[in-house]
Amino acid sequence: MKIEIEIPDDELKEMLTKVISERLYNDYSCDRNLYKRTIAECVRGVIYKDKEAIVDRIVVQASRECRTKAIKKLLEESK
């Protein structure tokens, strides 16, 4: 018997973040600052590793948003 479950990446990331944050909150200890620092360093590492891809994606999304708003504004002004 084989069961396959598909979970979207965004949903999986959200669930993992929620579980980790709840565990950190519930298991408060002196090591909490170490956890926070370690997590921050890991996140920083991921961001800087993929910095170019992240910046490119943000620029594409921002330009698409600006283009959409500009078109709407031009259409409204032309009426």
Gaussian input, Z-matrix of N, CA and C with variables (Angstrom, degrees):
# hf/3-21g

backbone

0 1
 N
 C     1     B1
 C     2     B2     1     A1
 N     3     B3     2     A2     1     D1
 C     4     B4     3     A3     2     D2
 C     5     B5     4     A4     3     D3
 N     6     B6     5     A5     4     D4
 C     7     B7     6     A6     5     D5
 C     8     B8     7     A7     6     D6
 N     9     B9     8     A8     7     D7
 C    10    B10     9     A9     8     D8
 C    11    B11    10    A10     9     D9
 N    12    B12    11    A11    10    D10
 C    13    B13    12    A12    11    D11
 C    14    B14    13    A13    12    D12
 N    15    B15    14    A14    13    D13
 C    16    B16    15    A15    14    D14
 C    17    B17    16    A16    15    D15
 N    18    B18    17    A17    16    D16
 C    19    B19    18    A18    17    D17
 C    20    B20    19    A19    18    D18
 N    21    B21    20    A20    19    D19
 C    22    B22    21    A21    20    D20
 C    23    B23    22    A22    21    D21
 N    24    B24    23    A23    22    D22
 C    25    B25    24    A24    23    D23
 C    26    B26    25    A25    24    D24
 N    27    B27    26    A26    25    D25
 C    28    B28    27    A27    26    D26
 C    29    B29    28    A28    27    D27
 N    30    B30    29    A29    28    D28
 C    31    B31    30    A30    29    D29
 C    32    B32    31    A31    30    D30
 N    33    B33    32    A32    31    D31
 C    34    B34    33    A33    32    D32
 C    35    B35    34    A34    33    D33
 N    36    B36    35    A35    34    D34
 C    37    B37    36    A36    35    D35
 C    38    B38    37    A37    36    D36
 N    39    B39    38    A38    37    D37
 C    40    B40    39    A39    38    D38
 C    41    B41    40    A40    39    D39
 N    42    B42    41    A41    40    D40
 C    43    B43    42    A42    41    D41
 C    44    B44    43    A43    42    D42
 N    45    B45    44    A44    43    D43
 C    46    B46    45    A45    44    D44
 C    47    B47    46    A46    45    D45
 N    48    B48    47    A47    46    D46
 C    49    B49    48    A48    47    D47
 C    50    B50    49    A49    48    D48
 N    51    B51    50    A50    49    D49
 C    52    B52    51    A51    50    D50
 C    53    B53    52    A52    51    D51
 N    54    B54    53    A53    52    D52
 C    55    B55    54    A54    53    D53
 C    56    B56    55    A55    54    D54
 N    57    B57    56    A56    55    D55
 C    58    B58    57    A57    56    D56
 C    59    B59    58    A58    57    D57
 N    60    B60    59    A59    58    D58
 C    61    B61    60    A60    59    D59
 C    62    B62    61    A61    60    D60
 N    63    B63    62    A62    61    D61
 C    64    B64    63    A63    62    D62
 C    65    B65    64    A64    63    D63
 N    66    B66    65    A65    64    D64
 C    67    B67    66    A66    65    D65
 C    68    B68    67    A67    66    D66
 N    69    B69    68    A68    67    D67
 C    70    B70    69    A69    68    D68
 C    71    B71    70    A70    69    D69
 N    72    B72    71    A71    70    D70
 C    73    B73    72    A72    71    D71
 C    74    B74    73    A73    72    D72
 N    75    B75    74    A74    73    D73
 C    76    B76    75    A75    74    D74
 C    77    B77    76    A76    75    D75
 N    78    B78    77    A77    76    D76
 C    79    B79    78    A78    77    D77
 C    80    B80    79    A79    78    D78
 N    81    B81    80    A80    79    D79
 C    82    B82    81    A81    80    D80
 C    83    B83    82    A82    81    D81
 N    84    B84    83    A83    82    D82
 C    85    B85    84    A84    83    D83
 C    86    B86    85    A85    84    D84
 N    87    B87    86    A86    85    D85
 C    88    B88    87    A87    86    D86
 C    89    B89    88    A88    87    D87
 N    90    B90    89    A89    88    D88
 C    91    B91    90    A90    89    D89
 C    92    B92    91    A91    90    D90
 N    93    B93    92    A92    91    D91
 C    94    B94    93    A93    92    D92
 C    95    B95    94    A94    93    D93
 N    96    B96    95    A95    94    D94
 C    97    B97    96    A96    95    D95
 C    98    B98    97    A97    96    D96
 N    99    B99    98    A98    97    D97
 C   100   B100    99    A99    98    D98
 C   101   B101   100   A100    99    D99
 N   102   B102   101   A101   100   D100
 C   103   B103   102   A102   101   D101
 C   104   B104   103   A103   102   D102
 N   105   B105   104   A104   103   D103
 C   106   B106   105   A105   104   D104
 C   107   B107   106   A106   105   D105
 N   108   B108   107   A107   106   D106
 C   109   B109   108   A108   107   D107
 C   110   B110   109   A109   108   D108
 N   111   B111   110   A110   109   D109
 C   112   B112   111   A111   110   D110
 C   113   B113   112   A112   111   D111
 N   114   B114   113   A113   112   D112
 C   115   B115   114   A114   113   D113
 C   116   B116   115   A115   114   D114
 N   117   B117   116   A116   115   D115
 C   118   B118   117   A117   116   D116
 C   119   B119   118   A118   117   D117
 N   120   B120   119   A119   118   D118
 C   121   B121   120   A120   119   D119
 C   122   B122   121   A121   120   D120
 N   123   B123   122   A122   121   D121
 C   124   B124   123   A123   122   D122
 C   125   B125   124   A124   123   D123
 N   126   B126   125   A125   124   D124
 C   127   B127   126   A126   125   D125
 C   128   B128   127   A127   126   D126
 N   129   B129   128   A128   127   D127
 C   130   B130   129   A129   128   D128
 C   131   B131   130   A130   129   D129
 N   132   B132   131   A131   130   D130
 C   133   B133   132   A132   131   D131
 C   134   B134   133   A133   132   D132
 N   135   B135   134   A134   133   D133
 C   136   B136   135   A135   134   D134
 C   137   B137   136   A136   135   D135
 N   138   B138   137   A137   136   D136
 C   139   B139   138   A138   137   D137
 C   140   B140   139   A139   138   D138
 N   141   B141   140   A140   139   D139
 C   142   B142   141   A141   140   D140
 C   143   B143   142   A142   141   D141
 N   144   B144   143   A143   142   D142
 C   145   B145   144   A144   143   D143
 C   146   B146   145   A145   144   D144
 N   147   B147   146   A146   145   D145
 C   148   B148   147   A147   146   D146
 C   149   B149   148   A148   147   D147
 N   150   B150   149   A149   148   D148
 C   151   B151   150   A150   149   D149
 C   152   B152   151   A151   150   D150
 N   153   B153   152   A152   151   D151
 C   154   B154   153   A153   152   D152
 C   155   B155   154   A154   153   D153
 N   156   B156   155   A155   154   D154
 C   157   B157   156   A156   155   D155
 C   158   B158   157   A157   156   D156
 N   159   B159   158   A158   157   D157
 C   160   B160   159   A159   158   D158
 C   161   B161   160   A160   159   D159
 N   162   B162   161   A161   160   D160
 C   163   B163   162   A162   161   D161
 C   164   B164   163   A163   162   D162
 N   165   B165   164   A164   163   D163
 C   166   B166   165   A165   164   D164
 C   167   B167   166   A166   165   D165
 N   168   B168   167   A167   166   D166
 C   169   B169   168   A168   167   D167
 C   170   B170   169   A169   168   D168
 N   171   B171   170   A170   169   D169
 C   172   B172   171   A171   170   D170
 C   173   B173   172   A172   171   D171
 N   174   B174   173   A173   172   D172
 C   175   B175   174   A174   173   D173
 C   176   B176   175   A175   174   D174
 N   177   B177   176   A176   175   D175
 C   178   B178   177   A177   176   D176
 C   179   B179   178   A178   177   D177
 N   180   B180   179   A179   178   D178
 C   181   B181   180   A180   179   D179
 C   182   B182   181   A181   180   D180
 N   183   B183   182   A182   181   D181
 C   184   B184   183   A183   182   D182
 C   185   B185   184   A184   183   D183
 N   186   B186   185   A185   184   D184
 C   187   B187   186   A186   185   D185
 C   188   B188   187   A187   186   D186
 N   189   B189   188   A188   187   D187
 C   190   B190   189   A189   188   D188
 C   191   B191   190   A190   189   D189
 N   192   B192   191   A191   190   D190
 C   193   B193   192   A192   191   D191
 C   194   B194   193   A193   192   D192
 N   195   B195   194   A194   193   D193
 C   196   B196   195   A195   194   D194
 C   197   B197   196   A196   195   D195
 N   198   B198   197   A197   196   D196
 C   199   B199   198   A198   197   D197
 C   200   B200   199   A199   198   D198
 N   201   B201   200   A200   199   D199
 C   202   B202   201   A201   200   D200
 C   203   B203   202   A202   201   D201
 N   204   B204   203   A203   202   D202
 C   205   B205   204   A204   203   D203
 C   206   B206   205   A205   204   D204
 N   207   B207   206   A206   205   D205
 C   208   B208   207   A207   206   D206
 C   209   B209   208   A208   207   D207
 N   210   B210   209   A209   208   D208
 C   211   B211   210   A210   209   D209
 C   212   B212   211   A211   210   D210
 N   213   B213   212   A212   211   D211
 C   214   B214   213   A213   212   D212
 C   215   B215   214   A214   213   D213
 N   216   B216   215   A215   214   D214
 C   217   B217   216   A216   215   D215
 C   218   B218   217   A217   216   D216
 N   219   B219   218   A218   217   D217
 C   220   B220   219   A219   218   D218
 C   221   B221   220   A220   219   D219
 N   222   B222   221   A221   220   D220
 C   223   B223   222   A222   221   D221
 C   224   B224   223   A223   222   D222
 N   225   B225   224   A224   223   D223
 C   226   B226   225   A225   224   D224
 C   227   B227   226   A226   225   D225
 N   228   B228   227   A227   226   D226
 C   229   B229   228   A228   227   D227
 C   230   B230   229   A229   228   D228
 N   231   B231   230   A230   229   D229
 C   232   B232   231   A231   230   D230
 C   233   B233   232   A232   231   D231
 N   234   B234   233   A233   232   D232
 C   235   B235   234   A234   233   D233
 C   236   B236   235   A235   234   D234

   B1=1.4417
   B2=1.5258
   B3=1.3001
   B4=1.4558
   B5=1.5221
   B6=1.3226
   B7=1.4618
   B8=1.5223
   B9=1.3183
   B10=1.4568
   B11=1.5205
   B12=1.3270
   B13=1.4545
   B14=1.5202
   B15=1.3230
   B16=1.4569
   B17=1.5179
   B18=1.3258
   B19=1.4625
   B20=1.5172
   B21=1.3384
   B22=1.4692
   B23=1.5302
   B24=1.3323
   B25=1.4709
   B26=1.5233
   B27=1.3351
   B28=1.4711
   B29=1.5261
   B30=1.3167
   B31=1.4694
   B32=1.5208
   B33=1.3273
   B34=1.4561
   B35=1.5275
   B36=1.3409
   B37=1.4660
   B38=1.5191
   B39=1.3351
   B40=1.4609
   B41=1.5291
   B42=1.3246
   B43=1.4678
   B44=1.5262
   B45=1.3390
   B46=1.4594
   B47=1.5193
   B48=1.3199
   B49=1.4618
   B50=1.5200
   B51=1.3159
   B52=1.4615
   B53=1.5260
   B54=1.3220
   B55=1.4712
   B56=1.5267
   B57=1.3207
   B58=1.4729
   B59=1.5236
   B60=1.3240
   B61=1.4643
   B62=1.5291
   B63=1.3251
   B64=1.4647
   B65=1.5246
   B66=1.3127
   B67=1.4705
   B68=1.5229
   B69=1.3407
   B70=1.4632
   B71=1.5213
   B72=1.3199
   B73=1.4609
   B74=1.5291
   B75=1.3304
   B76=1.4692
   B77=1.5184
   B78=1.3048
   B79=1.4628
   B80=1.5198
   B81=1.3185
   B82=1.4579
   B83=1.5253
   B84=1.3029
   B85=1.4627
   B86=1.5234
   B87=1.3015
   B88=1.4693
   B89=1.5247
   B90=1.3214
   B91=1.4620
   B92=1.5246
   B93=1.3097
   B94=1.4706
   B95=1.5234
   B96=1.3307
   B97=1.4669
   B98=1.5220
   B99=1.3218
   B100=1.4602
   B101=1.5267
   B102=1.3420
   B103=1.4676
   B104=1.5241
   B105=1.3291
   B106=1.4588
   B107=1.5216
   B108=1.3277
   B109=1.4653
   B110=1.5271
   B111=1.3343
   B112=1.4650
   B113=1.5249
   B114=1.3267
   B115=1.4646
   B116=1.5218
   B117=1.3322
   B118=1.4677
   B119=1.5252
   B120=1.3287
   B121=1.4641
   B122=1.5243
   B123=1.3308
   B124=1.4677
   B125=1.5221
   B126=1.3354
   B127=1.4663
   B128=1.5256
   B129=1.3226
   B130=1.4706
   B131=1.5327
   B132=1.3251
   B133=1.4597
   B134=1.5212
   B135=1.3322
   B136=1.4664
   B137=1.5228
   B138=1.3304
   B139=1.4617
   B140=1.5233
   B141=1.3247
   B142=1.4625
   B143=1.5236
   B144=1.3309
   B145=1.4637
   B146=1.5312
   B147=1.3309
   B148=1.4607
   B149=1.5284
   B150=1.3130
   B151=1.4660
   B152=1.5243
   B153=1.3048
   B154=1.4717
   B155=1.5249
   B156=1.3181
   B157=1.4700
   B158=1.5218
   B159=1.3293
   B160=1.4673
   B161=1.5243
   B162=1.3291
   B163=1.4658
   B164=1.5257
   B165=1.3311
   B166=1.4679
   B167=1.5291
   B168=1.3193
   B169=1.4653
   B170=1.5193
   B171=1.3278
   B172=1.4619
   B173=1.5208
   B174=1.3226
   B175=1.4744
   B176=1.5225
   B177=1.3177
   B178=1.4666
   B179=1.5239
   B180=1.3324
   B181=1.4659
   B182=1.5216
   B183=1.3227
   B184=1.4640
   B185=1.5207
   B186=1.3291
   B187=1.4639
   B188=1.5280
   B189=1.3104
   B190=1.4658
   B191=1.5329
   B192=1.3128
   B193=1.4679
   B194=1.5299
   B195=1.3239
   B196=1.4737
   B197=1.5228
   B198=1.3175
   B199=1.4642
   B200=1.5280
   B201=1.3350
   B202=1.4605
   B203=1.5208
   B204=1.3176
   B205=1.4581
   B206=1.5247
   B207=1.3252
   B208=1.4607
   B209=1.5292
   B210=1.3097
   B211=1.4665
   B212=1.5282
   B213=1.3440
   B214=1.4723
   B215=1.5203
   B216=1.3176
   B217=1.4612
   B218=1.5314
   B219=1.3297
   B220=1.4583
   B221=1.5333
   B222=1.3204
   B223=1.4472
   B224=1.5165
   B225=1.3446
   B226=1.4662
   B227=1.5215
   B228=1.3306
   B229=1.4523
   B230=1.5292
   B231=1.3315
   B232=1.4566
   B233=1.5213
   B234=1.3262
   B235=1.4675
   B236=1.4770
   A1=108.80
   A2=114.80
   A3=119.66
   A4=108.37
   A5=115.02
   A6=120.78
   A7=107.70
   A8=115.96
   A9=121.10
   A10=108.93
   A11=115.16
   A12=121.20
   A13=108.35
   A14=116.14
   A15=120.43
   A16=108.69
   A17=115.55
   A18=121.81
   A19=107.49
   A20=117.07
   A21=119.51
   A22=111.12
   A23=116.23
   A24=121.31
   A25=112.30
   A26=116.87
   A27=119.82
   A28=110.95
   A29=115.30
   A30=119.46
   A31=110.63
   A32=117.03
   A33=121.19
   A34=111.05
   A35=117.02
   A36=121.15
   A37=110.82
   A38=116.10
   A39=120.58
   A40=110.84
   A41=116.47
   A42=120.45
   A43=111.22
   A44=117.22
   A45=120.10
   A46=111.35
   A47=116.50
   A48=120.63
   A49=110.59
   A50=116.12
   A51=120.56
   A52=111.13
   A53=117.22
   A54=120.86
   A55=110.81
   A56=116.48
   A57=120.01
   A58=110.61
   A59=116.39
   A60=119.09
   A61=111.11
   A62=117.93
   A63=120.24
   A64=111.39
   A65=116.31
   A66=119.55
   A67=110.81
   A68=116.95
   A69=119.92
   A70=110.84
   A71=116.32
   A72=120.64
   A73=110.66
   A74=116.49
   A75=120.54
   A76=112.76
   A77=117.39
   A78=121.46
   A79=110.58
   A80=116.94
   A81=120.71
   A82=109.89
   A83=115.23
   A84=120.16
   A85=108.86
   A86=116.15
   A87=120.75
   A88=111.39
   A89=116.07
   A90=120.34
   A91=112.42
   A92=117.04
   A93=120.10
   A94=112.02
   A95=116.76
   A96=119.11
   A97=111.09
   A98=116.63
   A99=120.22
   A100=110.42
   A101=116.61
   A102=120.91
   A103=110.32
   A104=115.91
   A105=120.04
   A106=111.23
   A107=115.40
   A108=119.63
   A109=110.68
   A110=116.29
   A111=120.76
   A112=110.69
   A113=116.44
   A114=120.27
   A115=110.17
   A116=116.71
   A117=120.41
   A118=111.03
   A119=117.07
   A120=120.80
   A121=110.84
   A122=116.47
   A123=119.93
   A124=111.17
   A125=116.42
   A126=120.45
   A127=110.04
   A128=115.94
   A129=120.58
   A130=109.76
   A131=116.34
   A132=120.09
   A133=112.06
   A134=116.56
   A135=120.60
   A136=110.17
   A137=116.24
   A138=119.87
   A139=111.00
   A140=117.22
   A141=119.18
   A142=112.33
   A143=116.92
   A144=119.66
   A145=110.47
   A146=116.47
   A147=121.92
   A148=111.90
   A149=117.14
   A150=122.00
   A151=111.74
   A152=117.56
   A153=121.01
   A154=111.14
   A155=117.02
   A156=120.61
   A157=110.70
   A158=116.84
   A159=121.02
   A160=110.26
   A161=116.92
   A162=120.66
   A163=110.22
   A164=117.24
   A165=120.53
   A166=111.21
   A167=116.11
   A168=120.32
   A169=111.13
   A170=116.72
   A171=120.68
   A172=110.38
   A173=116.95
   A174=120.74
   A175=110.49
   A176=117.10
   A177=120.58
   A178=110.13
   A179=116.62
   A180=119.56
   A181=111.57
   A182=116.63
   A183=120.39
   A184=110.64
   A185=117.32
   A186=119.57
   A187=110.61
   A188=117.30
   A189=120.79
   A190=109.76
   A191=116.40
   A192=120.96
   A193=110.99
   A194=116.47
   A195=120.91
   A196=110.54
   A197=116.30
   A198=120.91
   A199=109.88
   A200=117.47
   A201=121.30
   A202=110.85
   A203=116.71
   A204=120.24
   A205=111.29
   A206=117.20
   A207=120.76
   A208=110.27
   A209=116.88
   A210=120.80
   A211=110.06
   A212=116.37
   A213=120.21
   A214=110.93
   A215=116.45
   A216=120.81
   A217=110.80
   A218=117.14
   A219=120.36
   A220=111.33
   A221=117.10
   A222=120.70
   A223=111.73
   A224=116.77
   A225=120.46
   A226=111.01
   A227=117.76
   A228=121.61
   A229=111.99
   A230=117.30
   A231=119.50
   A232=112.95
   A233=117.33
   A234=120.51
   A235=112.90
   D1=132.68
   D2=-178.93
   D3=-132.57
   D4=129.42
   D5=178.88
   D6=-120.04
   D7=129.50
   D8=178.24
   D9=-117.02
   D10=135.56
   D11=178.64
   D12=-125.65
   D13=130.54
   D14=177.21
   D15=-103.94
   D16=126.05
   D17=177.79
   D18=-124.61
   D19=124.88
   D20=178.46
   D21=-59.77
   D22=145.88
   D23=-177.85
   D24=-58.03
   D25=-41.53
   D26=-178.92
   D27=-62.98
   D28=-42.29
   D29=179.89
   D30=-66.70
   D31=-39.73
   D32=178.74
   D33=-64.24
   D34=-44.14
   D35=177.98
   D36=-60.55
   D37=-42.82
   D38=-178.94
   D39=-64.13
   D40=-43.79
   D41=179.82
   D42=-64.94
   D43=-42.78
   D44=179.14
   D45=-64.40
   D46=-42.45
   D47=178.08
   D48=-61.15
   D49=-42.00
   D50=-179.83
   D51=-64.31
   D52=-45.37
   D53=-179.68
   D54=-64.25
   D55=-44.42
   D56=-179.43
   D57=-63.64
   D58=-44.02
   D59=-178.64
   D60=-66.30
   D61=-39.23
   D62=177.63
   D63=-64.50
   D64=-41.35
   D65=178.86
   D66=-64.39
   D67=-42.87
   D68=178.47
   D69=-62.50
   D70=-40.63
   D71=-178.44
   D72=-68.71
   D73=-43.57
   D74=-177.50
   D75=-73.35
   D76=-32.24
   D77=-177.35
   D78=-100.70
   D79=51.32
   D80=-178.18
   D81=-62.07
   D82=131.62
   D83=179.15
   D84=-155.28
   D85=179.90
   D86=178.03
   D87=-66.50
   D88=-22.44
   D89=-179.05
   D90=-79.65
   D91=-1.58
   D92=-176.19
   D93=-59.48
   D94=-41.78
   D95=178.41
   D96=-62.98
   D97=-36.47
   D98=176.88
   D99=-63.42
   D100=-43.40
   D101=177.45
   D102=-60.13
   D103=-48.18
   D104=-177.95
   D105=-60.98
   D106=-42.75
   D107=179.85
   D108=-65.63
   D109=-42.60
   D110=-179.73
   D111=-63.74
   D112=-44.28
   D113=179.33
   D114=-63.60
   D115=-43.24
   D116=179.19
   D117=-61.30
   D118=-41.21
   D119=178.90
   D120=-65.49
   D121=-40.17
   D122=179.26
   D123=-65.57
   D124=-44.22
   D125=178.72
   D126=-62.89
   D127=-43.86
   D128=178.26
   D129=-60.29
   D130=-41.27
   D131=179.23
   D132=-62.12
   D133=-43.17
   D134=179.16
   D135=-64.69
   D136=-43.85
   D137=-178.64
   D138=-63.66
   D139=-46.93
   D140=-178.43
   D141=-70.58
   D142=-28.70
   D143=177.89
   D144=-66.94
   D145=-41.27
   D146=-178.27
   D147=-105.76
   D148=28.06
   D149=-174.38
   D150=-56.80
   D151=-47.28
   D152=-178.07
   D153=-61.38
   D154=-45.15
   D155=-179.52
   D156=-64.90
   D157=-40.79
   D158=179.61
   D159=-64.67
   D160=-45.96
   D161=179.94
   D162=-62.86
   D163=-44.01
   D164=178.83
   D165=-59.85
   D166=-42.90
   D167=-179.62
   D168=-64.98
   D169=-42.07
   D170=179.42
   D171=-64.13
   D172=-42.00
   D173=179.79
   D174=-63.60
   D175=-42.48
   D176=179.44
   D177=-62.78
   D178=-45.81
   D179=-179.46
   D180=-65.23
   D181=-41.16
   D182=-179.58
   D183=-66.12
   D184=-42.61
   D185=-179.42
   D186=-66.84
   D187=-37.04
   D188=177.63
   D189=-64.65
   D190=-42.97
   D191=179.37
   D192=-63.92
   D193=-44.52
   D194=178.46
   D195=-62.63
   D196=-42.64
   D197=-179.36
   D198=-62.50
   D199=-43.30
   D200=-179.54
   D201=-63.77
   D202=-45.07
   D203=179.94
   D204=-67.90
   D205=-37.00
   D206=179.82
   D207=-65.14
   D208=-41.80
   D209=179.88
   D210=-63.20
   D211=-44.32
   D212=178.57
   D213=-60.61
   D214=-42.90
   D215=-178.91
   D216=-66.21
   D217=-42.78
   D218=178.12
   D219=-62.53
   D220=-41.26
   D221=178.86
   D222=-64.84
   D223=-40.04
   D224=178.57
   D225=-65.88
   D226=-40.60
   D227=-178.30
   D228=-71.78
   D229=-27.30
   D230=-178.39
   D231=-78.73
   D232=-12.66
   D233=-179.73
   D234=-74.81

